[in-house]
């Protein structure tokens, strides 16, 4: 339910970047971000989560891809695949949050639900290989980034 605290900043970012399409990558079964967004008329929301059958269909690229507290749950050996997938979907912007410490939950096999517990210094080079970093900010228990596709020439008015 981490998405609940990001409704306001994501809603603002939709306006700043002029997004007409929003992809909620790793939306979960409840699509909690959608519940707290102030979506302007005409903005299309798409939820994607490969672990939830009703949201597992291959997503389309979106003007803004939001990935909130998802990446730390990825199996380490699959992280590059997921980051490459995100890079292919950002057309041109993304907003990602990453929790850098342990989760309060454990998987059935006893592992912490946050399979990757690494500081920003570990994550940022991996993101920079695929994205232009527009903003990096600390958030509770981790950090948030606004990124842009390396192929994009669109200018984000961060005023």
Backbone torsions as a table, in degrees:
resi	resn	phi	psi	omega
1	UNK	NA	13.8	179.8
2	UNK	-57.9	-26.9	-177.4
3	UNK	-60.9	-26.2	-175.7
4	UNK	-57.7	-34.4	-178.2
5	UNK	-78.6	-7.0	-175.4
6	UNK	-107.7	7.3	-179.8
7	UNK	-57.3	-47.9	-177.5
8	UNK	-66.1	-50.1	179.8
9	UNK	-64.9	-35.5	178.3
10	UNK	-68.7	-41.0	177.1
11	UNK	-59.3	-43.1	177.9
12	UNK	-63.6	-42.0	-179.0
13	UNK	-64.9	-35.0	175.8
14	UNK	-56.4	-45.5	179.2
15	UNK	-68.2	-42.4	-178.1
16	UNK	-62.0	-42.7	-176.2
17	UNK	-93.1	-1.0	177.9
18	UNK	65.2	32.5	-176.6
19	UNK	-63.9	136.4	173.1
20	UNK	-107.0	-16.5	177.6
21	UNK	-133.7	140.9	-179.2
22	UNK	-130.3	126.4	175.6
23	UNK	-110.7	121.8	177.0
24	UNK	-96.5	95.0	-172.7
25	UNK	-84.5	114.5	-175.1
26	UNK	86.6	40.4	-171.4
27	UNK	-66.9	-20.9	-176.4
28	UNK	74.6	175.7	-174.9
29	UNK	-73.1	-23.3	-176.2
30	UNK	-98.7	-9.0	-177.9
31	UNK	47.0	52.9	-172.8
32	UNK	-61.8	-29.6	178.4
33	UNK	-61.4	-41.6	-178.7
34	UNK	-58.9	-31.7	-179.0
35	UNK	-67.9	-24.7	-175.2
36	UNK	-113.5	3.1	179.0
37	UNK	-82.8	147.2	170.3
38	UNK	-105.3	83.3	-176.4
39	UNK	-78.3	123.0	175.3
40	UNK	-65.3	155.3	176.8
41	UNK	-56.2	139.3	176.8
42	UNK	89.1	-6.6	177.5
43	UNK	-89.3	124.7	-178.2
44	UNK	-93.4	126.5	177.0
45	UNK	-98.1	136.2	172.1
46	UNK	-131.8	128.5	174.8
47	UNK	-98.2	138.2	177.8
48	UNK	-134.8	129.2	173.5
49	UNK	-155.2	109.8	-176.7
50	UNK	-64.3	-16.5	179.8
51	UNK	-88.4	-5.4	-179.3
52	UNK	-118.5	107.8	-172.7
53	UNK	-49.0	-40.6	-176.9
54	UNK	-73.0	-12.1	177.7
55	UNK	-120.3	19.2	-173.6
56	UNK	-91.3	-4.3	179.2
57	UNK	-62.6	144.6	-179.1
58	UNK	-56.0	126.3	-178.0
59	UNK	-79.7	161.7	174.6
60	UNK	-95.5	152.8	173.4
61	UNK	-55.9	150.3	-177.9
62	UNK	-136.1	155.0	177.0
63	UNK	-60.4	-35.0	178.5
64	UNK	-136.0	121.7	176.2
65	UNK	-107.3	123.4	-179.5
66	UNK	-109.9	129.3	-178.4
67	UNK	-135.8	94.8	-171.8
68	UNK	-104.6	118.2	177.4
69	UNK	48.7	51.4	179.0
70	UNK	-116.2	-45.5	-169.0
71	UNK	-60.4	-32.2	-179.9
72	UNK	-71.1	-12.6	179.0
73	UNK	-90.9	-6.1	-175.7
74	UNK	-76.9	140.4	173.1
75	UNK	-58.0	130.3	-175.3
76	UNK	-51.5	-38.6	-177.9
77	UNK	-72.9	-10.1	178.6
78	UNK	-105.0	-3.3	-174.8
79	UNK	-59.2	-45.1	-179.9
80	UNK	-58.9	-40.1	178.0
81	UNK	-61.5	-43.3	-178.7
82	UNK	-67.6	-43.4	178.2
83	UNK	-63.4	-39.2	176.1
84	UNK	-63.7	-39.1	178.2
85	UNK	-63.7	-45.1	177.3
86	UNK	-59.7	-42.7	-179.7
87	UNK	-61.9	-37.7	179.2
88	UNK	-70.5	-24.5	-176.6
89	UNK	-91.6	-24.2	-178.5
90	UNK	-73.1	112.3	-178.0
91	UNK	-133.9	69.5	12.3
92	UNK	-117.9	-4.1	-168.2
93	UNK	-111.2	157.2	175.0
94	UNK	-142.7	151.1	173.6
95	UNK	-129.8	115.5	-177.0
96	UNK	-124.4	140.5	169.5
97	UNK	-119.1	142.6	-178.0
98	UNK	-133.3	122.6	175.6
99	UNK	-82.9	131.2	-172.9
100	UNK	-103.6	-2.3	-179.2
101	UNK	-118.6	-170.5	-178.5
102	UNK	-71.4	152.2	174.0
103	UNK	-86.6	165.3	175.1
104	UNK	-84.8	-0.6	-177.9
105	UNK	-118.8	158.1	179.5
106	UNK	-125.8	150.4	176.7
107	UNK	-78.0	166.1	-178.9
108	UNK	-58.5	-28.0	-179.7
109	UNK	-86.1	4.4	176.4
110	UNK	94.9	-10.3	178.9
111	UNK	-74.2	151.1	173.8
112	UNK	-62.8	143.0	-178.7
113	UNK	-62.7	-26.1	173.1
114	UNK	-87.2	95.2	-175.3
115	UNK	-71.4	-24.3	177.2
116	UNK	-119.3	110.9	178.9
117	UNK	-117.7	88.7	-175.7
118	UNK	-133.6	151.8	179.5
119	UNK	-74.6	167.4	178.4
120	UNK	-53.4	-35.9	-178.5
121	UNK	-59.9	-26.0	177.2
122	UNK	-80.9	-40.9	-176.5
123	UNK	-74.7	-41.8	-170.4
124	UNK	-58.3	-44.5	177.6
125	UNK	-59.6	-35.5	179.0
126	UNK	-67.0	-38.5	176.7
127	UNK	-70.7	-41.4	-177.6
128	UNK	-65.3	-22.2	175.4
129	UNK	-66.9	-21.4	-171.9
130	UNK	-121.0	-17.3	-173.2
131	UNK	-139.2	155.9	166.5
132	UNK	-86.3	126.5	-177.9
133	UNK	-86.1	115.0	-180.0
134	UNK	-92.3	-33.1	179.5
135	UNK	-158.4	138.9	174.8
136	UNK	-129.7	125.5	-178.7
137	UNK	-137.9	141.0	174.0
138	UNK	-69.8	142.8	172.1
139	UNK	-133.0	171.6	-179.6
140	UNK	-52.4	121.0	176.1
141	UNK	67.2	18.5	179.6
142	UNK	173.3	-139.2	-179.5
143	UNK	-152.6	162.4	177.4
144	UNK	-124.8	147.9	177.3
145	UNK	-132.9	146.0	165.4
146	UNK	-108.6	124.7	-175.5
147	UNK	-124.0	164.6	177.9
148	UNK	-137.0	143.3	175.7
149	UNK	-55.2	139.3	178.7
150	UNK	-64.6	-23.3	-179.3
151	UNK	-84.0	-14.8	-174.2
152	UNK	-79.3	143.1	173.4
153	UNK	-112.1	4.1	179.4
154	UNK	-62.8	139.1	178.4
155	UNK	-99.9	129.9	178.0
156	UNK	-93.5	122.0	177.3
157	UNK	-80.3	98.4	-177.1
158	UNK	-90.0	3.9	-179.6
159	UNK	-18.4	NA	NA
